[in-house]
């Protein structure tokens, strides 16, 4: 297990290095600079600004300085927000994004698994058909469109929620619903398919023949074995929710890291864009790492099979 974890951590560090390098050189390849939008910037002022942010240095010096800063946890200073540290701004704005993302992930897993389990138990019945129809709709409708529809119906027309903002507990409902709809639908379909396969397995029939009670069969055998594909999906789902929250935060005017990310792209704020991109990358890699660990803990055969293959 220790070797498995160390191997995963090594691949994470390598992936982070590639991501940081690619982000740096891609930003440098984009036409223009952070000061292009400034009105009537004289050559003298532009030269001073470039000197202040180190843009007058050769490319390799900028790269080495930037990578050295990342190792120390320093993403530099924003080129648009005066005297604002990138790492500090990420820390300030990530709180709202974290709340939104955690609620969406938890709701997606709980509701998706329950719907999929119910659909599998009542296979080929009305509740199964209704669940799968809702799942197809949830996958087909984009989150930004669903968010706008929820705003119009429940905020503008019915007045049950605020159109924008993220102040009280009720303000979580619409953005979380818009962000978790697609993952719920996907998990429901995935769970239904997996549970149906497990329910028809021979060991389930054997458990029934031995007189084991149905609740015990469901939780000891069906759920534990049928949940593995869902665990695999948690990593990509986290990525979808994190990246999808950028649009949702804009629609609901949530002062999270997604909103700052969009503004930094508009402003060509190099340091902010690179800092948030790497931060997102770290989050996604950690999500994938913990997913792999959880997968091995749930089904130890994976670790054994990998050893035999080696």
C-alpha positions as CSV (number, residue, x, y, z in Angstrom):
1,X,0.0,0.0,0.0
2,X,2.9,2.4,0.8
3,X,4.5,1.8,-2.5
4,X,1.2,2.3,-4.3
5,X,0.7,5.7,-2.5
6,X,4.3,6.8,-3.2
7,X,3.9,5.9,-6.8
8,X,0.7,8.0,-7.1
9,X,2.4,10.9,-5.3
10,X,5.3,10.8,-7.7
11,X,3.0,10.9,-10.7
12,X,1.2,13.8,-9.1
13,X,4.4,15.8,-8.8
14,X,5.3,15.0,-12.4
15,X,1.9,16.0,-13.7
16,X,2.0,19.3,-11.7
17,X,5.4,20.1,-13.2
18,X,4.1,19.6,-16.7
19,X,1.0,21.6,-16.0
20,X,2.9,24.5,-14.5
21,X,5.4,24.5,-17.4
22,X,2.7,24.3,-20.1
23,X,0.6,27.0,-18.5
24,X,3.6,29.4,-18.3
25,X,4.6,28.9,-22.0
26,X,1.0,29.0,-23.2
27,X,0.4,32.3,-21.5
28,X,3.6,33.7,-23.0
29,X,2.4,32.6,-26.5
30,X,-0.8,34.5,-26.3
31,X,-0.7,37.8,-28.2
32,X,-0.7,41.0,-26.2
33,X,0.1,41.5,-22.5
34,X,-1.6,42.6,-19.3
35,X,-1.1,46.2,-20.2
36,X,-2.7,46.1,-23.6
37,X,-6.1,47.2,-22.3
38,X,-4.7,50.2,-20.5
39,X,-5.5,53.5,-22.2
40,X,-2.6,55.7,-23.5
41,X,0.2,53.9,-21.9
42,X,3.4,55.5,-22.9
43,X,6.5,53.4,-23.8
44,X,8.2,54.7,-20.7
45,X,5.4,53.6,-18.4
46,X,5.1,50.3,-20.1
47,X,8.8,49.7,-19.7
48,X,8.5,50.5,-15.9
49,X,5.6,48.1,-15.6
50,X,7.4,45.3,-17.4
51,X,10.4,45.9,-15.1
52,X,8.2,45.8,-12.0
53,X,6.7,42.5,-12.9
54,X,9.9,41.0,-14.4
55,X,8.6,40.9,-17.9
56,X,11.7,42.5,-19.3
57,X,13.8,39.5,-18.2
58,X,14.7,36.7,-20.7
59,X,12.1,33.9,-21.0
60,X,14.2,31.3,-19.2
61,X,14.8,33.7,-16.2
62,X,11.1,34.3,-15.9
63,X,10.4,30.6,-16.0
64,X,13.0,29.7,-13.4
65,X,11.8,32.4,-11.1
66,X,8.2,31.4,-11.5
67,X,8.9,27.7,-10.9
68,X,11.0,28.6,-7.9
69,X,8.1,30.6,-6.5
70,X,5.7,27.7,-7.0
71,X,7.9,25.4,-5.0
72,X,7.8,27.9,-2.2
73,X,4.0,28.3,-2.5
74,X,4.4,31.8,-4.0
75,X,2.4,32.5,-7.2
76,X,3.5,36.1,-7.4
77,X,1.6,39.4,-7.4
78,X,-1.5,40.2,-9.4
79,X,-0.9,42.5,-12.4
80,X,-4.3,44.0,-12.2
81,X,-5.2,44.1,-8.5
82,X,-2.9,46.6,-7.0
83,X,-0.5,45.0,-4.4
84,X,-2.6,41.9,-4.1
85,X,-0.9,38.6,-3.6
86,X,-2.2,35.8,-5.9
87,X,-2.1,33.1,-3.2
88,X,-3.8,35.4,-0.8
89,X,-6.6,36.2,-3.3
90,X,-7.1,32.5,-4.0
91,X,-7.4,31.8,-0.3
92,X,-9.9,34.6,0.2
93,X,-12.2,33.6,-2.7
94,X,-11.9,29.9,-2.5
95,X,-14.1,29.6,0.6
96,X,-17.3,30.3,-1.3
97,X,-16.2,28.0,-4.1
98,X,-15.3,25.3,-1.7
99,X,-18.7,25.5,0.0
100,X,-20.5,25.3,-3.3
101,X,-18.4,22.4,-4.6
102,X,-18.6,20.3,-1.4
103,X,-22.4,20.7,-1.2
104,X,-22.7,19.8,-4.9
105,X,-20.4,16.7,-4.6
106,X,-22.2,15.4,-1.5
107,X,-25.7,16.0,-2.9
108,X,-24.6,14.4,-6.2
109,X,-23.3,11.2,-4.6
110,X,-26.2,10.7,-2.1
111,X,-29.1,11.5,-4.5
112,X,-27.5,9.8,-7.5
113,X,-26.8,6.6,-5.6
114,X,-30.3,6.5,-4.1
115,X,-32.0,7.1,-7.4
116,X,-29.9,4.5,-9.1
117,X,-30.5,2.0,-6.3
118,X,-34.3,2.6,-6.4
119,X,-34.3,2.2,-10.2
120,X,-32.4,-1.1,-10.0
121,X,-34.6,-2.5,-7.2
122,X,-37.8,-1.6,-9.2
123,X,-36.4,-2.6,-12.5
124,X,-38.8,-2.2,-15.5
125,X,-41.4,-0.6,-13.4
126,X,-42.8,3.0,-13.5
127,X,-40.4,4.4,-11.0
128,X,-37.5,3.0,-13.0
129,X,-38.8,4.6,-16.2
130,X,-39.3,8.0,-14.5
131,X,-35.8,7.9,-12.9
132,X,-34.1,7.2,-16.2
133,X,-36.1,9.9,-18.0
134,X,-35.0,12.4,-15.4
135,X,-31.4,11.2,-15.7
136,X,-31.4,11.7,-19.5
137,X,-32.8,15.2,-19.1
138,X,-30.2,16.0,-16.4
139,X,-27.4,14.9,-18.6
140,X,-28.7,16.6,-21.7
141,X,-29.4,20.1,-20.2
142,X,-26.2,22.2,-19.7
143,X,-25.6,23.5,-16.2
144,X,-25.6,27.2,-17.3
145,X,-29.0,26.7,-19.0
146,X,-30.5,24.9,-16.0
147,X,-29.2,27.7,-13.8
148,X,-30.9,30.4,-15.8
149,X,-34.2,28.4,-15.8
150,X,-34.0,27.9,-12.1
151,X,-33.4,31.6,-11.6
152,X,-36.3,32.5,-13.8
153,X,-38.8,30.0,-12.2
154,X,-37.9,29.9,-8.5
155,X,-36.4,33.3,-8.0
156,X,-38.1,35.7,-10.5
157,X,-41.5,34.1,-10.9
158,X,-42.1,32.4,-7.5
159,X,-39.8,34.6,-5.4
160,X,-38.7,31.7,-3.2
161,X,-35.0,32.4,-3.5
162,X,-32.7,35.4,-4.3
163,X,-31.7,35.8,-7.9
164,X,-28.1,36.4,-7.0
165,X,-25.8,36.4,-4.0
166,X,-24.5,33.8,-1.6
167,X,-25.3,35.1,1.9
168,X,-27.8,32.8,3.6
169,X,-28.5,29.0,3.6
170,X,-31.3,29.3,1.0
171,X,-28.8,30.9,-1.4
172,X,-27.1,27.5,-1.8
173,X,-30.2,25.8,-3.2
174,X,-30.3,27.0,-6.8
175,X,-26.5,27.0,-7.5
176,X,-26.1,23.6,-5.9
177,X,-29.1,22.2,-7.9
178,X,-27.7,23.6,-11.2
179,X,-24.2,22.3,-10.5
180,X,-25.2,18.8,-9.3
181,X,-28.0,18.0,-11.8
182,X,-25.7,16.4,-14.4
183,X,-23.6,14.4,-11.9
184,X,-26.7,13.2,-10.2
185,X,-28.1,12.0,-13.5
186,X,-24.8,10.3,-14.5
187,X,-24.4,8.6,-11.1
188,X,-28.0,7.4,-11.1
189,X,-27.5,5.7,-14.5
190,X,-24.1,4.3,-13.5
191,X,-25.5,3.0,-10.2
192,X,-28.6,1.4,-11.8
193,X,-26.5,-0.5,-14.3
194,X,-23.9,-1.7,-11.8
195,X,-26.6,-2.7,-9.2
196,X,-28.6,-4.6,-11.8
197,X,-25.5,-6.6,-12.6
198,X,-24.8,-7.3,-8.9
199,X,-28.4,-8.2,-8.1
200,X,-28.3,-11.0,-10.7
201,X,-24.9,-12.4,-9.5
202,X,-24.7,-16.0,-8.2
203,X,-23.5,-14.9,-4.7
204,X,-26.6,-12.8,-4.2
205,X,-28.8,-15.9,-5.0
206,X,-26.7,-17.9,-2.6
207,X,-27.1,-15.3,0.2
208,X,-30.9,-15.4,-0.4
209,X,-30.9,-19.2,-0.3
210,X,-29.0,-19.1,3.1
211,X,-31.8,-17.0,4.5
212,X,-29.9,-13.8,4.8
213,X,-32.3,-10.9,5.3
214,X,-32.8,-8.5,2.4
215,X,-31.4,-5.3,4.1
216,X,-28.2,-7.2,5.0
217,X,-27.9,-8.5,1.4
218,X,-28.3,-4.9,0.1
219,X,-25.8,-3.2,2.3
220,X,-23.2,-6.0,2.7
221,X,-23.1,-7.3,-0.9
222,X,-25.2,-5.3,-3.4
223,X,-24.2,-1.7,-2.4
224,X,-20.6,-2.5,-1.6
225,X,-19.9,-4.2,-4.9
226,X,-22.2,-2.0,-7.0
227,X,-20.7,1.2,-5.7
228,X,-17.2,0.7,-7.3
229,X,-18.0,2.3,-10.6
230,X,-19.4,5.3,-8.7
231,X,-16.1,5.6,-6.8
232,X,-14.3,5.6,-10.1
233,X,-16.5,8.5,-11.3
234,X,-15.9,10.6,-8.2
235,X,-12.6,11.9,-9.6
236,X,-13.9,13.1,-13.0
237,X,-17.1,14.3,-11.3
238,X,-15.0,16.5,-9.0
239,X,-13.2,17.9,-12.0
240,X,-16.6,18.7,-13.7
241,X,-18.0,20.4,-10.7
242,X,-14.9,22.5,-10.0
243,X,-14.6,23.7,-13.6
244,X,-18.4,24.0,-14.0
245,X,-18.6,26.2,-10.9
246,X,-16.8,28.9,-12.9
247,X,-19.9,29.5,-15.0
248,X,-22.4,29.0,-12.1
249,X,-20.5,31.6,-10.0
250,X,-20.8,34.1,-12.7
251,X,-24.6,33.5,-13.2
252,X,-25.4,33.7,-9.5
253,X,-22.8,36.4,-8.8
254,X,-21.0,34.3,-6.2
255,X,-17.7,35.9,-5.2
256,X,-15.7,32.8,-5.5
257,X,-12.5,31.8,-7.2
258,X,-14.4,31.1,-10.5
259,X,-15.4,34.7,-10.8
260,X,-11.9,35.9,-10.2
261,X,-10.6,33.4,-12.8
262,X,-13.0,34.7,-15.5
263,X,-12.0,38.3,-14.7
264,X,-8.3,37.5,-14.8
265,X,-8.7,36.0,-18.3
266,X,-10.5,39.1,-19.4
267,X,-7.8,41.3,-17.9
268,X,-4.9,39.1,-19.1
269,X,-3.6,38.9,-15.6
270,X,-0.8,36.4,-16.2
271,X,0.1,35.6,-12.7
272,X,-3.5,35.3,-11.5
273,X,-4.4,33.0,-14.5
274,X,-1.4,30.8,-13.9
275,X,-1.9,30.7,-10.2
276,X,-5.5,29.7,-10.4
277,X,-4.9,27.1,-13.1
278,X,-2.2,25.4,-11.0
279,X,-4.5,25.6,-8.0
280,X,-7.3,23.9,-9.9
281,X,-4.8,21.3,-11.1
282,X,-3.7,20.5,-7.6
283,X,-7.3,20.1,-6.5
284,X,-8.1,17.7,-9.4
285,X,-5.0,15.7,-8.8
286,X,-5.8,15.3,-5.1
287,X,-9.4,14.3,-6.0
288,X,-8.0,11.6,-8.3
289,X,-5.5,10.5,-5.8
290,X,-8.0,10.0,-3.0
291,X,-10.4,8.3,-5.5
292,X,-7.7,5.7,-6.3
293,X,-6.9,5.2,-2.6
294,X,-10.7,4.7,-1.8
295,X,-11.0,2.3,-4.7
296,X,-8.2,0.1,-3.3
297,X,-9.7,0.2,0.2
298,X,-13.1,-0.8,-1.0
299,X,-11.8,-3.6,-3.2
300,X,-8.4,-4.9,-2.1
301,X,-8.4,-7.3,-5.1
302,X,-7.2,-4.3,-7.2
303,X,-4.0,-4.1,-5.3
304,X,-3.5,-7.9,-5.4
305,X,-4.1,-8.0,-9.1
306,X,-1.6,-5.2,-9.8
307,X,1.0,-7.1,-7.8
308,X,0.4,-10.3,-9.8
309,X,0.6,-8.3,-13.0
310,X,3.9,-6.9,-12.0
